[in-house]
């Protein structure tokens, strides 16, 4: 039977029902080259999982009443791809199943997007050329092999399609082992796979996603390529992070045919956030031949993210930017929101730009490589978010010690909830323009903390998170002195931070500070308005506000009482 539109499926032909034991399971879509074994593996996998199996090519031929070669000959490839997409979309809209797709399906941008939007787990069955040649022998009836050399056809298709197959959630390399063995490995890979959590940052045309989960660096190419104008990147990292994480990133980019035109490593630490380093990064980027379609990838902590992001903002008047934060501090705070910049002698982040990333990949596996002090410092921003959000503070008091001890589930929850809060705040007030509250609330503790950092000359003796921890205690104490919150809150905040191993009071820091010097730094804080210092104060967790009505003498008295001279 032939139809006017060869690939229309009748509405009365629904997909088969899911096996009762698999209700709530995800559909599984197998992608890969002709000869990869998608149908053979798919049937076995479906039987193992108790799911129905469908073959997209078979469904298409049945719906059209003709073989695929004839569909191509009569209607052409664009018509075939459109019908293929509708067939696949319809199948995935039903109950969970295992679906084998044709070799070109996942290479089609719209079909790939439809598969990914369905929430299905995607598995790339990757084979080398020699294996594929043996398996496609005798398939001359397939359109791509008609009157053509199979070697040349497969090489051409592998070059064209592999970068798109790399967007699959799971990759399994197939060999000449038995189909049962390969099926078992596919099932094991699916069982071990942890899909990243996706958090949207809604900024209109500049919206992007924050992905949180393990193993994201190894999949970086497939995850970032869809949001970039070209598969060309410059990587900016630091000399401590590079040896740890560059190998995984390089492999992940190469799998999706993303070319690295330059790798730039700066010295670790806040001292690298200055104009001299920025100039060096820009010169190296331009010497490597970047153009406006080349993306800047920041691999590292907050310093690398701020520096690379500012370089991306100003190079050629703006390059695409990707954040790959590897520290807790960067994952929960600085990588989200588009604030970039460098420090000046007058203070922290006083030169910079708002430049939103195209995507943020927070690979939680990287947190296992952090020194304990860095992990604790990053937690200060989690505690800050807890005080801003309320319910998250309750979680912090109950589970914060587990997070700073490096427990994976606690760290993942800390990153997720912090990013969720920050994404919502940034979406509502991207450039911190709200008259009161808004994004400025994210500076809770920062007026004090930035002044402490700047007075320490960014020499590493006081980490950013350590300064913020002290700043949170001071902000709570100032709020209590001004009558905005109960007297118990400063001690509660300080006690929690101390229990998590952070310096919570000025006396806990390794050096002393002068009151006049700190006040001078605060007077130059970029959050100030009309020449008046601006603080974020709290009434209770989840109830914070901004205020410029804070007497300087009260701030000075608090600093003296806390040990400043």
Number of C-alpha atoms within 10 A of each C-alpha: 8 11 12 7 13 21 26 15 19 8 7 6 8 13 17 15 13 19 15 9 10 15 12 10 16 17 24 24 26 27 28 29 26 21 21 24 22 23 21 15 23 26 19 18 23 19 13 12 15 16 25 21 22 22 19 20 20 15 17 24 17 17 21 22 16 16 15 19 15 15 20 15 10 12 12 12 13 10 16 19 18 15 20 24 23 18 20 24 16 14 21 24 15 14 20 24 28 30 26 27 24 20 20 20 24 30 20 17 12 14 21 20 13 18 23 17 11 14 14 21 20 25 24 26 24 22 21 15 15 10 14 21 15 11 15 17 10 9 14 14 12 14 16 16 17 12 9 11 11 18 14 11 12 20 13 11 17 19 11 14 20 19 21 26 29 28 26 23 21 21 21 18 13 22 17 11 8 10 17 13 14 22 22 15 15 24 17 12 15 19 9 10 14 13 17 18 14 16 18 16 24 16 15 8 6 11 14 21 18 24 22 23 18 21 20 24 27 21 25 25 26 25 23 21 20 16 14 18 12 15 21 20 25 24 23 24 28 22 14 14 22 19 11 12 18 17 12 17 21 19 17 22 26 20 20 23 20 21 16 18 15 18 18 18 16 22 16 18 19 21 16 19 27 18 15 10 17 18 12 13 22 19 12 15 25 13 10 13 11 20 15 14 15 23 26 27 27 30 27 27 26 27 26 32 31 27 28 31 34 27 30 31 23 14 19 13 9 17 22 23 27 27 32 26 29 29 28 31 24 24 31 28 23 22 33 26 23 23 20 26 27 27 21 14 10 15 23 23 19 15 15 18 20 15 23 26 27 20 25 26 28 32 23 24 15 20 23 14 15 15 10 15 14 20 22 27 26 28 30 30 30 27 26 26 30 23 24 22 19 16 13 23 21 15 15 25 18 11 17 25 19 15 21 23 15 18 15 17 11 19 23 24 16 27 22 21 18 23 28 19 18 20 23 17 20 21 18 17 16 20 16 17 12 12 8 14 17 19 20 22 22 21 23 26 25 28 28 27 27 24 27 30 26 23 21 18 16 21 13 13 13 22 21 26 26 30 28 34 33 27 28 32 26 28 27 30 26 24 24 19 16 13 12 16 20 15 14 11 19 20 14 14 25 22 16 19 27 16 14 23 17 26 26 27 21 22 14 13 17 10 10 15 19 15 17 13 16 22 20 15 20 26 18 18 24 15 18 16 10 7 11 18 21 22 26 24 27 26 16 17 20 16 13 21 17 18 15 16 10 16 11 13 10 13 18 17 13 18 22 14 11 14 14 18 13
